Amino acid sequence: MASSQLFSQKVDSIAFHLYTDSLKKGVHNYINVDGKLGKGNWMPMSAKEISFTSSVGHFEGCDLVIPATYTGENVVVNASLKSNPAIYIKTTICMKIIPDPDRLPTLEEFDKKKTKSDSASKKIKSSKNK
């Protein structure tokens, strides 16, 4: 079905379908909103169809940018259908607490750690079977 045919259907509701459980500071956090159409199909929505607001930061299209200096624990995100602002949703999203590592482990470092973990797990299992 062509997208023009889908958008000719009325959007009955909208929903957040987030790709993450937390937001990061200082980066673009994509906020995904889909519209449920009259026949039950879901259609991805963009900033052309959705108005976004949030308690912190600013939107660039569907991307929420949180200042690197933000110290709060969560952010409230609101989305409404531009063609019918009565269709509105709101959610609270937690901020990421654990910092990203300065560098990711190399494949060799990862394999060594996994091998040590696997052998420790095997030792525990074998001692339980005695």
C-alpha positions as CSV (number, residue, x, y, z in Angstrom):
1,M,0.0,0.0,0.0
2,A,1.5,3.4,-0.9
3,S,2.2,5.8,1.9
4,S,-0.2,8.4,0.4
5,Q,-3.0,5.9,0.7
6,L,-2.0,5.2,4.4
7,F,-2.0,8.9,5.3
8,S,-5.4,9.3,3.6
9,Q,-6.6,7.1,6.5
10,K,-7.3,8.8,9.8
11,V,-4.8,8.4,12.6
12,D,-6.8,7.1,15.6
13,S,-4.0,7.1,18.1
14,I,-0.3,7.5,18.5
15,A,2.2,5.5,20.6
16,F,5.9,5.8,21.6
17,H,7.9,2.8,20.4
18,L,11.3,3.7,22.0
19,Y,14.5,2.0,20.9
20,T,16.1,2.5,24.3
21,D,15.2,2.5,28.0
22,S,17.2,5.6,28.9
23,L,18.4,8.9,27.4
24,K,22.0,10.0,27.0
25,K,23.2,13.5,27.6
26,G,24.8,15.5,24.8
27,V,23.7,13.2,21.9
28,H,20.7,12.9,19.6
29,N,18.2,10.5,21.2
30,Y,15.7,9.3,18.6
31,I,12.1,9.4,19.9
32,N,10.0,7.1,17.8
33,V,6.3,7.7,17.5
34,D,3.9,5.6,15.4
35,G,0.4,6.3,14.4
36,K,-2.4,3.7,14.5
37,L,-4.6,4.1,11.4
38,G,-8.3,3.5,11.2
39,K,-7.8,0.0,9.7
40,G,-5.4,-1.0,12.5
41,N,-2.2,-0.5,10.6
42,W,0.7,1.2,12.3
43,M,2.6,4.0,10.4
44,P,5.9,5.6,11.5
45,M,5.3,9.3,12.1
46,S,7.9,12.1,11.7
47,A,8.2,15.7,12.9
48,K,6.1,16.7,9.9
49,E,3.1,15.0,11.6
50,I,4.0,15.1,15.3
51,S,4.7,18.1,17.6
52,F,7.3,17.3,20.3
53,T,8.0,19.0,23.6
54,S,10.0,17.9,26.6
55,S,10.8,19.0,30.1
56,V,14.5,19.3,29.3
57,G,16.5,19.8,26.1
58,H,15.3,20.6,22.6
59,F,14.1,18.6,19.6
60,E,15.7,18.5,16.2
61,G,13.1,16.7,14.1
62,C,12.4,13.5,16.1
63,D,15.8,13.7,18.0
64,L,15.8,14.9,21.5
65,V,19.1,16.6,22.5
66,I,19.7,16.7,26.3
67,P,22.3,19.2,27.5
68,A,25.6,17.5,28.7
69,T,25.2,19.5,31.9
70,Y,21.8,18.1,32.8
71,T,21.8,16.5,36.2
72,G,18.2,15.2,36.5
73,E,17.1,11.6,36.7
74,N,14.4,11.7,33.9
75,V,12.8,13.7,31.2
76,V,9.1,14.0,30.4
77,V,8.4,13.8,26.6
78,N,5.1,14.9,25.0
79,A,4.0,14.2,21.5
80,S,0.8,15.3,19.8
81,L,-0.6,14.9,16.3
82,K,-0.3,18.2,14.5
83,S,-3.5,17.6,12.5
84,N,-5.4,16.8,15.8
85,P,-3.7,18.0,18.9
86,A,-6.3,16.2,21.0
87,I,-4.4,13.0,20.1
88,Y,-1.6,13.3,22.6
89,I,0.8,11.1,24.5
90,K,3.2,11.7,27.3
91,T,6.0,9.5,28.9
92,T,8.7,9.8,31.4
93,I,12.1,8.5,30.3
94,C,15.0,7.9,32.6
95,M,18.5,9.3,32.0
96,K,21.4,6.9,31.5
97,I,23.3,6.7,34.8
98,I,26.2,4.4,34.1
99,P,28.8,6.3,32.1
100,D,30.0,4.8,28.8
101,P,33.5,3.3,29.0
102,D,36.4,5.4,27.7
103,R,37.0,2.6,25.2
104,L,35.4,-0.7,24.3
105,P,37.3,-3.9,24.9
106,T,39.1,-5.4,21.9
107,L,37.9,-8.8,20.6
108,E,40.9,-10.5,22.3
109,E,40.1,-8.8,25.7
110,F,36.4,-9.8,25.4
111,D,37.3,-13.4,24.5
112,K,39.7,-13.7,27.4
113,K,37.1,-12.4,29.9
114,K,34.4,-14.7,28.4
115,T,36.8,-17.7,28.7
116,K,37.6,-16.9,32.3
117,S,33.9,-16.5,33.1
118,D,32.9,-19.7,31.3
119,S,35.6,-21.7,33.2
120,A,34.6,-20.3,36.5
121,S,31.0,-21.1,35.8
122,K,32.0,-24.7,34.9
123,K,33.9,-25.1,38.2
124,I,30.9,-23.9,40.2
125,K,28.6,-26.4,38.4
126,S,31.0,-29.3,38.8
127,S,31.4,-28.6,42.6
128,K,27.6,-28.6,43.0
129,N,27.4,-32.0,41.3
130,K,29.8,-33.6,43.9
